[in-house]
Amino acid sequence: MDWFSRYVIAWDLSDSMEAGFCVASLAGAMRTGRPRIFNTNQGSQFTREEFTGTLLRAGV
């Protein structure tokens, strides 16, 4: 969700907390543009290199 406009950028549902799923969701969200900030709850799936590396490579 875009915090300014409250527009839902991407929406996915999973029954697990795997980083791969989060990276796939991130890829969907990034199709609308590259954000300056990507805020998460710092759960283990969001702090893994697989996820943080994707953000870093995208320049976020």
N, C-alpha and C positions, 0 to 999 in steps of 0.2 A: 504494500500500500504506500502510495506517495503521501508523506505526512502533510504536505502543503495543500494539495487538492483533495485528498482522501480517495483518490482514484485507485481502484484495485488493479495493480499492474500484472500480477500473476497469482494464481491460486492452485495449489496442489494438495493432495491428501495422501498420507502414508500411514501404515500401521507399525512402522519402525522408525528409529531415529538414526538412520545411516547417513553418512556424509555424502555418499554418491547421489542419493535422492535430493539432498539439499543443493548439490551442485547442478543437477538437472533443472531444479526449480529456479535457481539463480540464472541459468542460461535462458530460460523462458522470460524472466523478468528483464534481463539485459537486452532483449530484442526491442524493447521500447526506448532504449537509450541507456547511457552510462550514468549512474548516479554519482554525486560527489561524496555521499555518505551512504553506507549500508549498515543499518543498525540491527543487531541480533541480541539474543538473551545470553550469549556466551556459553551456550551448551556445548558439549564435547563435539557434536557434529559440525558446529560453526567455528571451532578453534582448530580443527585438523588442517594440516597443510593442504590437503585436497581442496578444501573450501577457501581458506585464506589465500592460497596460491592462485586460485582462479580470480579472486578479487584483485590481487596485486598485479597479475598479468593484464587485467583489464584497466588498470590505472585507477582503481577505486581506493 
